């Protein structure tokens, strides 16, 4: 199967935010995303909410591993309350831009149709706070966006985000070692295998499942009736980011000579990506059939990675 890497837009908010903070020495966003472990699995949280990322994984769970693999460190701060958070943000901005998140995307009203919380996490790079407004690079596609400070603080409180702590920021990014991209990929492999294996998964809500079982159970749910919220989550976010993660992971694995895992991830990317049209068109039976074809791929990938074939 020919693998042709994708380049284009997509919901890669924290990878893009990291790339901005690391500047000219940043690895590609494909390598950053790979290093977080995000491509290695699937989860159905609480039996209802699907993500094409590892069982029990959240973005924050992969950040420190990713920075370590890339040869970077940063300082993490969390405000005790809104006033303390704003004070910390002002102090951090004195040294340069600040990486902020998770924030609740629904409060970012510079994005069209965002009028309140939607339970979606997001990450931004704050450039300045002045005159009651926040200036930021929003990697959703809004450079130099401004937002009233009150709305930004509501977003940063992250009350409707399912993980993380309110008022979290990262500052003082510093490179402690120069690491070639191929070495970053190799350094991230143990974490990728750990996530994919589900052997050290954290506690999850009742009814949660991962990998092949998640794909099978989501297929059953689609056949039983896909409600508007589930369809919207899949077509606007989960399928898009899941496909790109798998595609980037295939590219990364091929770069270090892991041909068989790369081929499996390329197949995984094609299967996830092929969900988009049937889901948009309302062909839920077709989408369910694709998910059932996807289910065994996770076990194949784990076997190939563990064998380094």
QUIQUISUL-V949411 format. One record per residue. RES is the residue in one small letter. PSI is psi in degrees with one decimal (none if undefined). Layout:
RES_PSI ; RES_PSI
This chain:
x_127.7 ; x_133.1 ; x_122.8 ; x_109.3 ; x_144.8 ; x_138.3 ; x_127.0 ; x_-166.7 ; x_165.1 ; x_164.5 ; x_74.8 ; x_51.4 ; x_-48.7 ; x_-33.3 ; x_-42.7 ; x_-38.6 ; x_-42.0 ; x_-43.9 ; x_-39.3 ; x_-43.7 ; x_-33.4 ; x_-17.7 ; x_-142.7 ; x_-16.6 ; x_8.3 ; x_138.9 ; x_169.2 ; x_156.6 ; x_-29.5 ; x_-43.2 ; x_-39.4 ; x_-48.3 ; x_-43.7 ; x_-43.9 ; x_-22.0 ; x_-14.0 ; x_0.5 ; x_-29.9 ; x_-5.5 ; x_69.6 ; x_-178.0 ; x_146.5 ; x_147.7 ; x_96.5 ; x_125.7 ; x_13.9 ; x_5.3 ; x_-30.1 ; x_110.7 ; x_143.2 ; x_140.4 ; x_64.0 ; x_171.9 ; x_153.7 ; x_121.5 ; x_-1.5 ; x_143.2 ; x_160.5 ; x_-45.2 ; x_-29.4 ; x_-20.6 ; x_-6.3 ; x_-47.4 ; x_-38.4 ; x_-40.7 ; x_-47.3 ; x_-42.3 ; x_-44.6 ; x_-32.2 ; x_-9.1 ; x_30.2 ; x_159.0 ; x_159.9 ; x_161.6 ; x_130.4 ; x_132.1 ; x_147.2 ; x_124.0 ; x_142.7 ; x_-34.2 ; x_-175.8 ; x_-42.1 ; x_-44.1 ; x_-39.8 ; x_-44.0 ; x_-37.9 ; x_-43.9 ; x_-39.1 ; x_-45.5 ; x_-43.9 ; x_-41.7 ; x_-36.6 ; x_-20.7 ; x_-23.9 ; x_-4.2 ; x_-174.9 ; x_154.5 ; x_134.5 ; x_123.9 ; x_134.9 ; x_165.9 ; x_149.7 ; x_159.6 ; x_112.8 ; x_-31.7 ; x_-18.9 ; x_-4.3 ; x_83.6 ; x_-3.4 ; x_-17.3 ; x_129.9 ; x_141.7 ; x_11.1 ; x_109.2 ; x_2.4 ; x_174.5 ; x_139.6 ; x_6.2 ; x_25.4 ; x_127.9 ; x_155.9 ; x_162.0 ; x_141.7 ; x_166.0 ; x_115.2 ; x_132.5 ; x_-31.7 ; x_147.6 ; x_116.7 ; x_146.3 ; x_38.1 ; x_15.9 ; x_152.9 ; x_130.6 ; x_129.8 ; x_157.8 ; x_112.8 ; x_110.5 ; x_3.0 ; x_-6.8 ; x_23.3 ; x_78.7 ; x_146.7 ; x_39.2 ; x_146.3 ; x_152.6 ; x_138.0 ; x_139.7 ; x_-40.1 ; x_-39.3 ; x_-38.8 ; x_-43.1 ; x_-36.0 ; x_-40.8 ; x_-42.2 ; x_-23.8 ; x_-28.4 ; x_38.8 ; x_-26.4 ; x_13.0 ; x_136.6 ; x_6.2 ; x_171.9 ; x_-178.9 ; x_148.3 ; x_151.8 ; x_47.1 ; x_135.9 ; x_159.3 ; x_135.5 ; x_178.3 ; x_51.1 ; x_128.5 ; x_141.4 ; x_126.0 ; x_-11.8 ; x_144.0 ; x_118.5 ; x_122.6 ; x_151.8 ; x_-39.6 ; x_-34.9 ; x_-33.3 ; x_-45.7 ; x_-46.4 ; x_-41.4 ; x_-26.6 ; x_-9.7 ; x_-43.4 ; x_-40.8 ; x_-38.3 ; x_-45.2 ; x_-40.8 ; x_-46.0 ; x_-45.4 ; x_-33.3 ; x_-22.5 ; x_13.6 ; x_-26.1 ; x_33.4 ; x_142.2 ; x_171.8 ; x_139.2 ; x_159.4 ; x_149.8 ; x_138.1 ; x_-5.7 ; x_151.4 ; x_166.6 ; x_163.8 ; x_-128.0 ; x_-40.2 ; x_-37.3 ; x_-43.2 ; x_-44.4 ; x_-44.7 ; x_-35.9 ; x_-37.0 ; x_-44.7 ; x_-41.5 ; x_-40.3 ; x_-41.7 ; x_-27.7 ; x_-13.7 ; x_115.9 ; x_112.3 ; x_169.3 ; x_-37.8 ; x_-44.9 ; x_-43.8 ; x_-44.9 ; x_-42.7 ; x_-42.0 ; x_-48.0 ; x_-26.2 ; x_-21.9 ; x_-64.9 ; x_-45.0 ; x_-43.0 ; x_-51.2 ; x_-35.0 ; x_-40.2 ; x_-45.9 ; x_-39.1 ; x_-48.0 ; x_-38.5 ; x_-45.8 ; x_-38.5 ; x_-39.0 ; x_-42.7 ; x_-44.4 ; x_-45.1 ; x_-39.1 ; x_-33.4 ; x_-28.5 ; x_17.3 ; x_11.8 ; x_78.9 ; x_-45.3 ; x_-49.8 ; x_-36.8 ; x_-42.9 ; x_-39.1 ; x_-41.8 ; x_-33.1 ; x_-40.5 ; x_-39.9 ; x_-44.2 ; x_-43.1 ; x_-40.6 ; x_-47.1 ; x_-45.4 ; x_-32.8 ; x_-5.9 ; x_-24.6 ; x_-51.2 ; x_-50.1 ; x_-35.7 ; x_-41.4 ; x_-39.2 ; x_-8.1 ; x_14.4 ; x_75.3 ; x_-30.0 ; x_-40.5 ; x_-41.5 ; x_-39.7 ; x_-39.1 ; x_-38.6 ; x_-43.7 ; x_-36.8 ; x_-29.3 ; x_-30.4 ; x_-31.2 ; x_-47.4 ; x_-10.3 ; x_-33.3 ; x_-40.9 ; x_-40.0 ; x_-42.5 ; x_-43.1 ; x_-45.1 ; x_-39.9 ; x_-39.7 ; x_-40.8 ; x_-32.0 ; x_-7.1 ; x_39.7 ; x_none
